[in-house]
Amino acid sequence: MQQVCLLTVVSLFVTSAQCKTPGLQTRITDRALEYATEVALDILSKQVTGQQIPDQHGQSGDVKFDITGMNVKQFTKPSSRVSLIQNVGLSWSTSGTGLAIHGDFKYKYRKGIIKISDHGGFDLKANGINFQVKIEIGMDGTGRPTMKAVGCSCNVGSADIKFHGGAAWIYNLFSGQLENKLKDIVGGGNGLLCKQLNTLIDVNGMKSLQKLPVTVQIAKRFLLDYRFLSKPSFQTKFMETYHKGEVYWNAVPVDAPFAAPPLLKSSDTSRMMYIWLSDYVFNTMSYNALKYNQLQYNVTNKDLPSGVLNTTCPQSTCIGKIIEAIGTKFPNTTVMLYMKSTSMPNMTAQNGSTVVNASGDIVFFAQQPGGKYTYFLTLSATMSTTISLMIQNEKVFAKVLKLPISVTVKDSKIPVSPEGLNFIVKGIVSVFVEPKLNELGAAGFPLPVINSVHFTNTQLTVAKDTLLIATDLKYSG
């Protein structure tokens, strides 16, 4: 897919001025734009090279000429500069572009009784070509970014044409007019280069923007919303964007009843891109997970090492041996644990660490003949889980570092010893809960990045309520 990297990088995170605190904020620096234009010019060269030019016909004095079969043979890459324009977008200008064009010609010379006609080929070299285009960046009514080319201009410094075949003296009669025609074809606001640039921005660029994932489904039940709060904000050295950064219940996308906290302040511009990810993103997901009964699970023997939830066993490795009252009251059966959160799990990022606090109930049932279950115990559990975070493949991944769990008896129909509670914590809850959390963390949390743009030289900082990702970019389109 051919598209200008400048447009791709810009379209990563276009949005802006803060009408509410964002859940996600980005900064694209001038370093990213400088890199993007280098890649953009490589792609532009490929698109222009081989470009067909419409046939031209003309007359100069006594000579009628036809120019056919023209195409661009070579594009010389210019130097370029991108600057940010406040409240508008970007200005992209180049200098020193060169083009080589080959074509065929035929002419008819008639003066009095003298008639001469011939044909041949020609090569044109156009040098000192400068172009400038503004790129307006905005937002449509659905929260997606928009992009439009405005006021493209192109000037051709010089053109030198060489003919092959025919009478050399006749060339002088129409070569000047032909050179001017070809300069007009290449340059001007409606010339070859401006047409190509307008197409890249208005067509290819918008197609690229449409592939920007502003909403992402998670586990088929949740909707991660990266839509934009308002238009972009442009400073001298960077462009900043502000995104909603909220996770909804997919079937009922309603805002959570709490706001995102303020994000960490930073003036750094040494990397190409910065992403501020608020713990609001995780907390809105856990809010909806609790609200729509996703934080509950029936734990049975299939979830744990074989036989752990048996009430009768030859060794002392089952729940009926550890808590003898269970084995005595419900022999030769199995226990089911109904685990449910009683409050919203809350993630807090601060001072280099990320902690998830959660609480819930563990309800015990003994399976009876006929598939019925008999309730006999409820435990109240709280945990404060420390997790490590990493960035890979443009996703945030998590892994449990510490999982301290405290359990107390909330209601019981049987006596439970401290040793029994310790077994439940270490032998059952940790064995089940930690792998489940790591499974979720290994799935990764997607960031809003187009597939052709990848992170490199990435650094993650954990600060108050904020995960700050500083990264350079690499384009692989």
TORKOLPA-827565 format. One line per 4 residues: number of its first residue (from 1); their letters; for each residue x negated, y, z of C-alpha. Coordinates in nm, 4 decimals. Layout:
NUM) a) X:Y:Z ~ ... $
//
This chain:
1) mqqv) 0.0000:0.0000:0.0000 ~ -0.1460:0.3282:-0.1066 ~ -0.0951:0.6144:0.1317 ~ -0.3024:0.9012:0.2591 $
5) cllt) -0.4597:0.8310:0.5965 ~ -0.4073:1.1931:0.6969 ~ -0.0347:1.1365:0.6710 ~ -0.0592:0.8056:0.8545 $
9) vvsl) -0.2502:0.9496:1.1493 ~ -0.0191:1.2480:1.1736 ~ 0.2843:1.0219:1.1565 ~ 0.1673:0.8102:1.4498 $
13) fvts) 0.3158:1.0333:1.7146 ~ 0.4888:1.3391:1.5729 ~ 0.7194:1.5224:1.8214 ~ 0.7087:1.7869:2.0826 $
17) aqck) 0.7918:2.0861:2.2999 ~ 0.9006:1.9693:2.6419 ~ 1.2736:2.0080:2.6986 ~ 1.2402:1.7302:2.9591 $
21) tpgl) 0.9513:1.5396:3.1119 ~ 0.8383:1.2773:2.8596 ~ 0.7768:0.9130:2.9337 ~ 0.5033:0.9141:2.6710 $
25) qtri) 0.2821:1.1965:2.5466 ~ 0.0156:1.1977:2.2768 ~ -0.2611:1.4242:2.1566 ~ -0.4138:1.4021:1.8075 $
29) tdra) -0.7377:1.5981:1.7916 ~ -0.9156:1.7708:1.5048 ~ -1.1651:1.4805:1.5065 ~ -0.8844:1.2465:1.4049 $
33) leya) -0.7749:1.4798:1.1277 ~ -1.1297:1.5191:0.9959 ~ -1.1672:1.1417:0.9817 ~ -0.8259:1.1105:0.8229 $
37) teva) -0.9036:1.3494:0.5386 ~ -1.2176:1.1550:0.4490 ~ -1.0137:0.8377:0.4117 ~ -0.7351:1.0330:0.2423 $
41) ldil) -0.9682:1.1596:-0.0275 ~ -1.0906:0.8062:-0.0968 ~ -0.7319:0.6966:-0.1481 ~ -0.6497:1.0067:-0.3536 $
45) skqv) -0.9483:0.9269:-0.5768 ~ -0.8103:0.5790:-0.6444 ~ -0.4665:0.7183:-0.7232 ~ -0.5904:0.9922:-0.9555 $
49) tgqq) -0.8478:0.7782:-1.1369 ~ -0.6740:0.6152:-1.4326 ~ -0.3851:0.8616:-1.4175 ~ -0.2268:0.9122:-1.7607 $
53) ipdq) -0.1857:1.2704:-1.8852 ~ 0.0967:1.3633:-2.1262 ~ 0.0038:1.4219:-2.4895 ~ -0.0601:1.7798:-2.5930 $
57) hgqs) -0.0015:1.9523:-2.9245 ~ -0.1052:2.2979:-3.0334 ~ -0.2306:2.5325:-3.3004 ~ -0.5197:2.7724:-3.3016 $
61) gdvk) -0.5335:2.9894:-3.6128 ~ -0.5598:2.7591:-3.9104 ~ -0.6034:2.4444:-3.7022 ~ -0.3236:2.2221:-3.5766 $
65) fdit) -0.4304:1.9634:-3.3197 ~ -0.2868:1.6700:-3.1303 ~ -0.4392:1.5363:-2.8095 ~ -0.3302:1.1848:-2.7103 $
69) gmnv) -0.4262:0.8925:-2.4866 ~ -0.5664:1.1102:-2.2088 ~ -0.6530:0.9590:-1.8739 ~ -0.8693:1.0464:-1.5746 $
73) kqft) -1.1935:0.8503:-1.5789 ~ -1.3594:0.9894:-1.2673 ~ -1.2701:1.1818:-0.9509 ~ -1.5512:1.3543:-0.7638 $
77) kpss) -1.4763:1.3706:-0.3934 ~ -1.4790:1.7265:-0.2566 ~ -1.5491:1.8664:0.0875 ~ -1.2313:1.9323:0.2828 $
81) rvsl) -1.0953:2.1011:0.5909 ~ -0.7791:2.0582:0.7944 ~ -0.6546:2.3294:1.0270 ~ -0.3528:2.3355:1.2552 $
85) iqnv) -0.0913:2.6056:1.2067 ~ 0.1143:2.6979:1.5112 ~ 0.4860:2.6142:1.4806 ~ 0.4348:2.4799:1.1264 $
89) glsw) 0.2000:2.1856:1.0898 ~ -0.1237:2.1454:0.8991 ~ -0.3138:2.3194:0.6241 ~ -0.5354:2.0958:0.4091 $
93) stsg) -0.7845:2.2618:0.1740 ~ -1.0699:2.1261:-0.0390 ~ -1.3486:2.2667:-0.2504 ~ -1.5770:2.1188:-0.5153 $
97) tgla) -1.3485:1.8549:-0.6651 ~ -1.4524:1.7291:-1.0089 ~ -1.2563:1.5411:-1.2758 ~ -1.3696:1.3623:-1.5914 $
101) ihgd) -1.0991:1.3118:-1.8567 ~ -1.1220:1.1137:-2.1786 ~ -0.8797:1.1361:-2.4701 ~ -0.8339:1.1179:-2.8465 $
105) fkyk) -0.7740:1.3996:-3.0878 ~ -0.6775:1.4619:-3.4461 ~ -0.6594:1.7901:-3.6313 ~ -0.5545:1.9440:-3.9604 $
109) yrkg) -0.7333:2.2489:-4.0995 ~ -0.5720:2.4367:-4.3837 ~ -0.6855:2.7611:-4.5356 ~ -0.5897:2.8379:-4.8891 $
113) iiki) -0.6694:2.5389:-5.1034 ~ -0.9010:2.3953:-4.8366 ~ -0.7475:2.1059:-4.6416 ~ -0.9413:1.9101:-4.3844 $
117) sdhg) -0.8128:1.6479:-4.1383 ~ -1.0011:1.4206:-3.9050 ~ -0.9815:1.2453:-3.5680 ~ -1.2095:1.1332:-3.2882 $
121) gfdl) -1.2496:1.1310:-2.9118 ~ -1.3431:1.3837:-2.6491 ~ -1.4632:1.4033:-2.2887 ~ -1.3691:1.6870:-2.0570 $
125) kang) -1.5427:1.7660:-1.7312 ~ -1.3552:1.9966:-1.4948 ~ -1.5583:2.1248:-1.2000 ~ -1.5174:2.3573:-0.9052 $
129) infq) -1.1594:2.2461:-0.8457 ~ -1.0138:2.3739:-0.5183 ~ -0.6704:2.2866:-0.3825 ~ -0.4745:2.3794:-0.0729 $
133) vkie) -0.1462:2.2447:0.0615 ~ 0.0519:2.3019:0.3786 ~ 0.2220:2.0106:0.5494 ~ 0.5295:2.0979:0.7508 $
137) igmd) 0.5928:1.8468:1.0304 ~ 0.9264:1.8350:1.2029 ~ 1.1957:1.6038:1.3338 ~ 1.5295:1.4867:1.1949 $
141) gtgr) 1.8569:1.4439:1.3817 ~ 1.7728:1.0856:1.4843 ~ 1.4455:1.1761:1.6583 ~ 1.2215:1.0568:1.3749 $
145) ptmk) 0.9389:1.2701:1.2342 ~ 0.9674:1.4477:0.9004 ~ 0.6959:1.5660:0.6635 ~ 0.7073:1.8002:0.3650 $
149) avgc) 0.4476:1.9517:0.1326 ~ 0.4779:2.3291:0.0952 ~ 0.3019:2.5788:-0.1334 ~ 0.0448:2.3576:-0.3058 $
153) scnv) -0.2050:2.5560:-0.5117 ~ -0.4923:2.4369:-0.7278 ~ -0.7615:2.6292:-0.9143 ~ -1.0038:2.4893:-1.1748 $
157) gsad) -1.3392:2.6669:-1.1773 ~ -1.4736:2.5522:-1.5159 ~ -1.4051:2.3049:-1.7942 ~ -1.6550:2.1716:-2.0471 $
161) ikfh) -1.5351:1.9678:-2.3454 ~ -1.7404:1.7498:-2.5801 ~ -1.6007:1.6062:-2.9051 ~ -1.7080:1.2870:-3.0778 $
165) ggaa) -1.6360:1.2573:-3.4490 ~ -1.5180:1.5102:-3.7074 ~ -1.6766:1.8350:-3.8216 ~ -1.8475:2.0279:-3.5431 $
169) wiyn) -1.7728:2.3726:-3.6831 ~ -1.3965:2.3128:-3.6674 ~ -1.4132:2.2355:-3.2923 ~ -1.5086:2.5924:-3.2266 $
173) lfsg) -1.1759:2.7023:-3.3780 ~ -0.9625:2.5306:-3.1124 ~ -1.1864:2.4067:-2.8306 ~ -1.1286:2.7195:-2.6167 $
177) qlen) -0.7510:2.6874:-2.6354 ~ -0.7707:2.3157:-2.5628 ~ -0.9906:2.3741:-2.2591 ~ -0.7377:2.6241:-2.1216 $
181) klkd) -0.4532:2.3784:-2.1822 ~ -0.6357:2.1047:-1.9937 ~ -0.7239:2.3411:-1.7075 ~ -0.3531:2.4233:-1.6768 $
185) ivgg) -0.2653:2.0524:-1.6794 ~ -0.5053:1.9795:-1.3936 ~ -0.4647:2.3001:-1.1907 ~ -0.1803:2.5238:-1.0838 $
189) gngl) 0.1011:2.4585:-0.8426 ~ 0.2646:2.2153:-1.0852 ~ -0.0534:2.0555:-1.2198 ~ -0.1857:1.7031:-1.1986 $
193) lckq) -0.3437:1.7314:-0.8521 ~ -0.0573:1.9205:-0.6861 ~ 0.1963:1.6766:-0.8305 ~ -0.0081:1.3897:-0.6897 $
197) lntl) -0.0405:1.5573:-0.3502 ~ 0.3306:1.6380:-0.3321 ~ 0.4127:1.2753:-0.4132 ~ 0.1719:1.1482:-0.1484 $
201) idvn) 0.3202:1.3710:0.1188 ~ 0.6900:1.3796:0.0296 ~ 0.7248:1.0183:-0.0924 ~ 0.4369:0.8025:0.0333 $
205) gmks) 0.4063:0.9988:0.3570 ~ 0.7746:0.9711:0.4371 ~ 0.7689:0.5982:0.3608 ~ 0.4845:0.5707:0.6100 $
209) lqkl) 0.6841:0.7630:0.8690 ~ 0.9794:0.5304:0.8231 ~ 0.7558:0.2430:0.9344 ~ 0.6649:0.4173:1.2572 $
213) pvtv) 0.8307:0.2104:1.5331 ~ 1.0239:0.4709:1.7316 ~ 1.2457:0.1991:1.8803 ~ 1.1181:-0.1504:1.9604 $
217) qiak) 1.3162:-0.4524:2.0785 ~ 1.1721:-0.6313:2.3807 ~ 1.2806:-0.9884:2.4564 ~ 1.5926:-0.9303:2.2411 $
221) rfll) 1.7627:-0.7650:2.5386 ~ 1.5832:-0.4349:2.5866 ~ 1.5204:-0.1394:2.3582 ~ 1.1998:0.0595:2.4001 $
225) dyrf) 1.2749:0.4158:2.2859 ~ 0.9811:0.6202:2.1554 ~ 1.1950:0.8807:1.9788 ~ 1.0883:1.2408:1.9945 $
229) lskp) 1.2176:1.5050:2.2273 ~ 1.1548:1.7967:1.9899 ~ 0.9219:1.9320:1.7219 ~ 0.5417:1.9082:1.7390 $
233) sfqt) 0.3245:2.1469:1.9336 ~ 0.0087:2.2690:1.7584 ~ -0.3003:2.4135:1.9231 ~ -0.6336:2.5135:1.7726 $
237) kfme) -0.8048:2.1801:1.8421 ~ -0.5169:1.9348:1.8625 ~ -0.1536:1.8491:1.8069 ~ 0.0526:1.7299:2.1035 $
241) tyhk) 0.3679:1.5248:2.0961 ~ 0.6230:1.4280:2.3602 ~ 0.8325:1.1120:2.3462 ~ 1.1279:0.9858:2.5432 $
245) gevy) 0.9476:0.6726:2.6563 ~ 1.2488:0.4975:2.8085 ~ 1.3605:0.1340:2.8039 ~ 1.7343:0.0702:2.7619 $
249) wnav) 1.9578:-0.2298:2.7881 ~ 1.9949:-0.2994:2.4155 ~ 2.3714:-0.3494:2.4183 ~ 2.4429:-0.0408:2.6340 $
253) pvda) 2.1741:0.2290:2.5786 ~ 2.2457:0.4633:2.8706 ~ 1.9866:0.6885:3.0375 ~ 1.8493:0.5785:3.3739 $
257) pfaa) 1.9625:0.7895:3.6735 ~ 1.6099:0.9174:3.7436 ~ 1.3632:1.1361:3.5548 ~ 1.0070:1.0739:3.4461 $
261) ppll) 0.7426:1.2137:3.6851 ~ 0.4918:1.4763:3.5643 ~ 0.2017:1.3316:3.3655 ~ -0.1679:1.3794:3.4352 $
265) kssd) -0.3149:1.7044:3.3000 ~ -0.6207:1.6817:3.0759 ~ -0.8030:1.9181:2.8404 ~ -1.0320:1.6547:2.6872 $
269) tsrm) -1.0603:1.6467:2.3056 ~ -1.3727:1.4302:2.2630 ~ -1.1763:1.1305:2.1268 ~ -0.9474:1.1187:1.8255 $
273) myiw) -0.6296:1.0371:2.0156 ~ -0.4907:1.0366:2.3694 ~ -0.1788:0.8594:2.4919 ~ -0.0222:0.9331:2.8297 $
277) lsdy) 0.2062:0.6447:2.9305 ~ 0.4216:0.7115:3.2366 ~ 0.5175:0.4399:3.4858 ~ 0.8683:0.5679:3.4015 $
281) vfnt) 0.8557:0.3376:3.0971 ~ 0.8203:0.0257:3.3133 ~ 1.0583:0.1483:3.5818 ~ 1.3438:0.2151:3.3368 $
285) msyn) 1.3012:-0.1399:3.2116 ~ 1.3138:-0.2853:3.5620 ~ 1.6145:-0.0638:3.6429 ~ 1.8111:-0.2119:3.3532 $
289) alky) 1.6814:-0.5619:3.4201 ~ 1.8257:-0.5407:3.7724 ~ 2.1483:-0.3736:3.6591 ~ 2.2204:-0.6398:3.3976 $
293) nqlq) 2.1249:-0.9391:3.6140 ~ 1.7991:-1.0265:3.4424 ~ 1.5984:-1.0497:3.7647 ~ 1.7385:-1.3791:3.8835 $
297) ynvt) 1.6341:-1.7351:3.8171 ~ 1.7138:-2.0881:3.9279 ~ 1.3900:-2.2646:4.0209 ~ 1.4027:-2.6444:3.9995 $
301) nkdl) 1.1509:-2.9274:3.9832 ~ 1.0992:-2.8593:3.6121 ~ 0.9417:-2.5228:3.7026 ~ 0.7004:-2.6608:3.9632 $
305) psgv) 0.4526:-2.9480:4.0031 ~ 0.6298:-3.2823:3.9972 ~ 0.8348:-3.3629:4.3060 ~ 0.7646:-3.0453:4.5065 $
309) lntt) 1.1379:-2.9795:4.5576 ~ 1.2217:-3.3379:4.6510 ~ 1.3701:-3.3887:4.9931 ~ 1.2233:-3.7406:5.0268 $
313) cpqs) 0.8721:-3.8452:4.9184 ~ 0.6056:-4.0983:5.0281 ~ 0.3408:-3.8280:5.0788 ~ 0.3583:-3.4963:5.2606 $
317) tcig) 0.3685:-3.2875:4.9403 ~ 0.7409:-3.2265:4.9044 ~ 0.9699:-2.9731:5.0682 ~ 1.1499:-3.2466:5.2677 $
321) kiie) 0.8243:-3.3384:5.4448 ~ 0.7011:-2.9834:5.5038 ~ 1.0358:-2.8653:5.6390 ~ 1.1556:-3.1833:5.8075 $
325) aigt) 1.5062:-3.0499:5.8749 ~ 1.5684:-3.0422:5.4986 ~ 1.4584:-3.4029:5.4534 ~ 1.6681:-3.5144:5.7496 $
329) kfpn) 1.9872:-3.3334:5.6485 ~ 1.9643:-3.3882:5.2707 ~ 1.7701:-3.7125:5.2061 ~ 1.6986:-3.8524:4.8587 $
333) ttvm) 1.7901:-3.5422:4.6610 ~ 1.6307:-3.2223:4.5303 ~ 1.6429:-2.8570:4.6262 ~ 1.7207:-2.5668:4.3925 $
337) lymk) 1.5972:-2.2148:4.4698 ~ 1.8069:-1.9252:4.3457 ~ 1.5711:-1.6256:4.3273 ~ 1.7074:-1.2769:4.2723 $
341) stsm) 1.5811:-0.9210:4.3149 ~ 1.7733:-0.7123:4.5649 ~ 1.6193:-0.3813:4.4595 ~ 1.4568:-0.2406:4.1480 $
345) pnmt) 1.0897:-0.3433:4.1124 ~ 0.8929:-0.0200:4.1111 ~ 0.5571:0.0367:3.9447 ~ 0.3234:0.3019:4.0828 $
349) aqng) 0.0004:0.4028:3.9129 ~ -0.2469:0.5944:4.1261 ~ -0.6218:0.6357:4.1808 ~ -0.7368:0.3563:3.9539 $
353) stvv) -0.4867:0.0903:4.0613 ~ -0.1414:-0.0161:3.9514 ~ 0.0963:-0.1708:4.2035 ~ 0.4417:-0.3223:4.1558 $
357) nasg) 0.6573:-0.3357:4.4694 ~ 0.9535:-0.5713:4.4678 ~ 1.1929:-0.7364:4.7081 ~ 1.4488:-1.0118:4.6770 $
361) divf) 1.6253:-1.3120:4.8225 ~ 1.5405:-1.6803:4.7874 ~ 1.8555:-1.8876:4.8373 ~ 1.8245:-2.2642:4.8959 $
365) faqq) 2.0713:-2.5256:4.7769 ~ 2.0574:-2.9047:4.8068 ~ 2.1894:-3.0991:4.5101 ~ 2.4708:-3.3374:4.6024 $
369) pggk) 2.6200:-3.6372:4.4202 ~ 2.8347:-3.5249:4.1293 ~ 2.6158:-3.2216:4.0566 ~ 2.7436:-3.0042:4.3401 $
373) ytyf) 2.5096:-2.7895:4.5485 ~ 2.5197:-2.7207:4.9216 ~ 2.3816:-2.3928:5.0542 ~ 2.1584:-2.4063:5.3629 $
377) ltls) 1.9006:-2.1210:5.3717 ~ 1.8336:-1.7619:5.2592 ~ 1.4911:-1.5989:5.2825 ~ 1.4123:-1.2331:5.2307 $
381) atms) 1.0899:-1.1787:5.0365 ~ 0.8859:-0.8657:4.9660 ~ 0.5723:-0.8385:4.7561 ~ 0.3269:-0.5681:4.6579 $
385) ttis) 0.1522:-0.6901:4.3444 ~ -0.1711:-0.5308:4.2211 ~ -0.2192:-0.5709:3.8472 ~ -0.5033:-0.4992:3.6061 $
389) lmiq) -0.4285:-0.3372:3.2702 ~ -0.6114:-0.3554:2.9395 ~ -0.5605:-0.2244:2.5862 ~ -0.5935:-0.4660:2.2962 $
393) nekv) -0.4435:-0.4693:1.9471 ~ -0.2605:-0.1446:2.0230 ~ -0.0710:-0.3057:2.3122 ~ -0.0935:-0.2722:2.6905 $
397) fakv) -0.1552:-0.6083:2.8612 ~ -0.1312:-0.6845:3.2323 ~ -0.2632:-0.9534:3.4679 ~ -0.1924:-1.0148:3.8370 $
401) lklp) -0.4900:-0.9497:4.0662 ~ -0.3238:-0.9788:4.4069 ~ 0.0138:-1.1233:4.4982 ~ 0.0734:-1.0874:4.8736 $
405) isvt) 0.4264:-1.2035:4.9614 ~ 0.5982:-1.1658:5.2965 ~ 0.8942:-1.3923:5.3751 ~ 1.1427:-1.3786:5.6636 $
409) vkds) 1.4531:-1.5809:5.7406 ~ 1.7667:-1.3872:5.6484 ~ 2.0215:-1.6640:5.7115 ~ 1.9798:-2.0322:5.7896 $
413) kipv) 2.1836:-2.3443:5.8569 ~ 1.8694:-2.5392:5.9561 ~ 1.5634:-2.4675:6.1757 ~ 1.2617:-2.3383:5.9775 $
417) speg) 0.9116:-2.3354:6.1272 ~ 0.6360:-2.0817:6.0452 ~ 0.4522:-2.3657:5.8680 ~ 0.7571:-2.4162:5.6504 $
421) lnfi) 0.7690:-2.0500:5.5548 ~ 0.3983:-2.0593:5.4716 ~ 0.4609:-2.3570:5.2428 ~ 0.7365:-2.1703:5.0625 $
425) vkgi) 0.5128:-1.8669:5.0098 ~ 0.1956:-2.0450:4.8993 ~ 0.3284:-2.3705:4.7639 ~ 0.6366:-2.2564:4.5755 $
429) vsvf) 0.6784:-1.8808:4.5332 ~ 0.3183:-1.8089:4.4319 ~ 0.3063:-2.1100:4.2007 ~ 0.6156:-1.9893:4.0169 $
433) vepk) 0.6147:-1.6097:4.0462 ~ 0.2524:-1.5409:3.9501 ~ 0.2583:-1.7458:3.6263 ~ 0.5871:-1.5795:3.5284 $
437) lnel) 0.4433:-1.2322:3.5847 ~ 0.1294:-1.3198:3.3901 ~ 0.3420:-1.4590:3.1105 ~ 0.5218:-1.1254:3.0836 $
441) gaag) 0.1928:-0.9351:3.1029 ~ 0.0353:-1.1501:2.8300 ~ 0.3201:-1.0662:2.5898 ~ 0.1943:-0.7078:2.5798 $
445) fplp) 0.3713:-0.3751:2.5828 ~ 0.3736:-0.2262:2.2290 ~ 0.2552:0.1266:2.1610 ~ 0.4066:0.3260:1.8718 $
449) vins) 0.1356:0.2745:1.6099 ~ 0.1586:0.2016:1.2375 ~ 0.0029:-0.1359:1.1537 ~ -0.2765:0.0092:0.9381 $
453) vhft) -0.4175:0.2224:1.2226 ~ -0.6208:0.0534:1.4961 ~ -0.7853:0.1627:1.8191 ~ -1.1613:0.1584:1.8676 $
457) ntql) -1.3907:0.2808:2.1479 ~ -1.0893:0.2792:2.3797 ~ -1.0882:0.3818:2.7450 ~ -0.8041:0.3382:2.9956 $
461) tvak) -0.7707:0.5629:3.3008 ~ -0.5159:0.4947:3.5763 ~ -0.4087:0.8129:3.7569 ~ -0.1017:0.9305:3.9469 $
465) dtll) 0.2090:0.8028:3.7633 ~ 0.0050:0.7865:3.4419 ~ -0.1880:0.5455:3.2235 ~ -0.4139:0.7602:3.0042 $
469) iatd) -0.5497:0.5926:2.6901 ~ -0.8354:0.7742:2.5153 ~ -0.9341:0.6215:2.1831 ~ -1.0869:0.6691:1.8431 $
473) lkys) -0.9069:0.5397:1.5358 ~ -0.9866:0.3159:1.2420 ~ -0.7795:0.2938:0.9258 ~ -0.7601:-0.0467:0.7529 $
477) g) -0.4927:0.0148:0.4886 $
//
